[in-house]
Amino acid sequence: MTMREQGQDPKEGGAKPPLPEQKQSTPGLESEMNLKPDYGEETYKGAQRLTGKAALITGGDSGIGRAVALAFAREGADVLISYLNEDPDAEETCRVVREAGRKAIAVPGDIGNEQHCQQLVQRAVQEFGKLDILVNNAAFQQTHQNISEFTAEEIEYTFRTNIFAMFYLCKAAIPHMQPGSAIVNVASIQAYQPSPSLLAYASTKGAIVTFSKALAEQAIEKGIRVNVVAPGPVWTPLIPATMPAEQVAQFGQQTPMKRPAQPAELAPAFVFLASPESSYIVGEVIGVTGGNPLP
């Protein structure tokens, strides 16, 4: 079901709770969601802010990553999307990028593996001849009501996916990036207002903010800007894949706007931070939270 089929206009930001109760297995597929997210296919209009740029986006198959890939393509950038194994979603993202007239490359694999991260960067440079933008978006979460429910394996996987991968990718990418390039890392309001049930995830998001601010001071010496987008609740496959169905139905209602964001509402922040329009912004966190304030 799309938002239009539910009587919602994507241009007005999407559906309010109650949302359809649903549950998927991890990592989740956008193509199987009941009430498809709006990633901007009908609404995002480019203005050539990224003409001739080359971007690598992790978690680019769906959700925020797909919205960013579409926006970057319509702004004139070629895009390599990294994803775990969600082939149908990755194919859809490549379709919209190519329809925008840009080159799309999709590479599956686990970014928790440093060698794979190195291969992603090498593939981007091989395909595009350069790398101008790195978006570290991919993440894993799982909800638990008590710390005793977290296994050592799950804690390690969460940190390896959410923060270790950023070390690996930035380490591999920066030597290939020229002055004027940009890295955009994805944190979360969970870094500042953590939910007890997202203990491991929230911890990684706090680490991402600290990592990004420290890296920003290093990278700017090479003319590379590092900044952060911190979303609030966003309607993506991660939600039905990692939350109980009854929580999914009420997802986003705690914000002042009383609803989750649609991925399309996040994309402009990434375009801004990747473009020369933000040339004097370094080490900052931009919140896209539906009204929940960041410190």
N, C-alpha and C positions, 0 to 999 in steps of 0.2 A: 504494500500500500504506500502510495506517495502522499505528501502533505496535501496536494490538491485534491486527491481522492478522499481525504479525510475532511475536506472543507477548509484547509489552511492555505494561506498564501505564502509561499517561500519568501517573497519580498518583505513580508511583515515579520520575519524572524522565526517562523515555525511554530510547532505545537506546544501547548501548555499541558502539564499533567492534569488528569491522569493520562499517561501514555499506555500503549498496549503492553500488557504483561507478556514477557517472552524470556526465553533462556536459550543460549547457545553454548557450545563447547569452545574452549579457548583455542585459537585467538579470536574467533568470530569472523563472520563474513557480512559485509554491507549488503551484498546481494540477497541475503536471507533475513534481513531485518524486517520486522513488521512496522511500518512507517519509515520509509527510506529517508536518510539524512539529505539535506540540501547542501550540495558542495559547490553550488554556484554556476552550474551548467547553463541555467536560463537567465542568470542575473549578472554575473561578473563581466564587466567590460574593461578590457585592457587599454592602456594609454602609452604603450611602448616604454615603460620605465626600466625594463630589463633587456632591451634590445641587444642581441648578440651574446648574452651571458649564458653560462653553463652551470647547472645546479645539480647537486646530489641531495636527495630527500629520503631520510629513513622513515619507515612506516608510511610510504607513499602510496600504498595500494588503496587505502580507504580513509574515511574520517577526515581529520585535519590535514593529513598528508596529501590526500587526494585533492582537497580544496586548494591547498598551496600549489600543488603541481599544475592544476588547471589555471590558477591565477598567474603563476610564473610563465606558463606557455603563452597565455593571452597577452602578457607583457613583453613577450619576445624572447624568452629563454628556452634553451634545450634542457631536458630533464632526464636524469637517471633516478629511478625510484628503487629503493631497497625495501624488501619485504620478507617475511618469514616463509610462508608457504601458501598464501591465499591467492592462488593463481587467477580465479575468475575476477576478483576485485582488481588485481594488478592489470589484467587485460583491459578492463573498463577505463582505468586511469590512463593507460597508454593510448586508448582510443581517443579520449578527449584532448590529450596533449597533441596528438597527430592531427586531429581535426582543426586545431589552432595553428597548424602549419609548422610545428616545431618537432624536433627529434625526440623520441621517447625510448628509453632503454629500461627494462625491468630485470632486476637481478634478485633471485631468492637466496635465502640463507640466514644464518644466525649471527647477528651483529655482536653477540656476546663473545664471539671468537675473534681474536685480534687479527689473525691471518685473513679471515673473510673481510674485515674492515679495510685492510690494506688492499685487498683485491678490488673492493668497491671503488676506492679512490683511483687505483690504476686503470680500471675499466672506464671510469668517467673521463680521465685524461686521454685515454686511448681513443674513445669514441668522439669526444668533443675537442680534443687538442688543448684543453685547459680545464680549470675548475675555478669558478668565481664565487659560488655560493654553496655553503654546506648548511643544511637544516637537519638538526638532530631532533627528530620528532618521535621515533618509535619508543614504546614503553609497554611495560607489563604491570598489572596490578591484580590483586585478589583480596577479597574481603574476608575478614575473620573477626569474631567477637571477643577473642581472648588471645593474648600473646602466646599462650601455650599451644595454640592451634597452628602456629607457623612452624613449618619444618625447616631444618637447616638448608635443605635443597631449594625450597621456595625462596627463602631469604637471599641465598646466593644468586639464584636465577634473576630475581628482581633487581638486585644491585648490578649484576653483570649486564643485563639488558638496558637498564635505565641510565646508569652512570659510567660503568666501565667502558661501555661502547663509545661514549662521548670522548673519553681519553683516547681510545684507539683511533677513532675517526679523525679527531682534531690533530693528533700526532701525525697521522698519515697525510692529511690534507694540506696542512699549513705550508710545507715545503713547496707545494705546487701552486699556491695562491699568490697572486700579485697584489701590490698596493691598490686599495679600492675594493678588495674582496670583502665578503661578509660571512660570518658564522652566526646562525640564529639557533639557539638552544631552547627547548621547550621544558619549562618547569610547570608549576601549577599553583593555584591558590592553596593547595595542600601543603606547600612549603611554609605558609604563614598561618593557616588555619587548619591544622591537620585533623582529620577524622580518625578516631580510635580504631575503627574497623579497617582503615587503610594504613596501618602502622608502617609497614615496610615501604610501600609506595611513597607515602608522605616523606619518609626519611630520605629516600633517593631524590625527591624533588627539592628538599632543602639543600642537599649536597650539590645539585645542579646549579642552584643560584650561587653558592659559594665558589664552585669550580669556574663558572662563567665569569664572575667578577675578577677572579685571580687571572684567568687566561686572558681576559680583555686587556689587562695591563701589559702582559707579555706581547700579545699579538699586535697591538697598536704600534709597537716599535717597528713592525714590518709593514704598517699601513693597512692591517686587517682588522676590521671592527667585529667585536663579539658582543652580542646582546641577547636578551631573553624575552620570550613571550610566556606569560603565566596565565593560562586559561582557567576559568571556572568550570562548571559542569558543561560538557559538550556531548551532543547526541552522536555517538560513534559506535561501531561494533564492540568496542572494549566494554561498553556498559552491559549489554545483555550477556556477554561472555564471562563477566567476572562478578556480577551482582545477582542476588536473589530476585526472582521475577517481581515480587511485591515491591522491592526497592526500585526496580526499573520503572514501574508504573508511576512513581512519585519523584523521579529523578529531576533535579533542577528546581523544585518548588521552593527550596530554602533561599534562593536568591531574591533580591528586591524585585527583579523582573518576573519572578514566579515561573520560570521555565529554563530549560537548558539552552545553550547556544547551539546554533547550527554551524557546521564546519565552515560554511561560506562566510560567516561573520568573523571568523578568525583570520582568514586569508589576507585581508588588507594590511594587518599589522606586520605580517611576514614580508609582504611586498615593500612596505615602507622601510623596514629595517635592512632589507637586501639592496635597496636602491640608493643612488646618490642623494636622494632627498633627506636621508638621515646621516649625512656625512660627518656631523659633529656629535653623534650619539654613540657612546662607547660604555659598555659595562652596565647598561640600564636594564631594568625589568619593566616591560609593558604589560599591565594587567588587562585581560579581556574577560571580565568576571561577572557581568550582569548586575553590577552594583555593589558587590562585596568588596570592600576596600582592601588594598594592600598596605602594609605599613609604610 
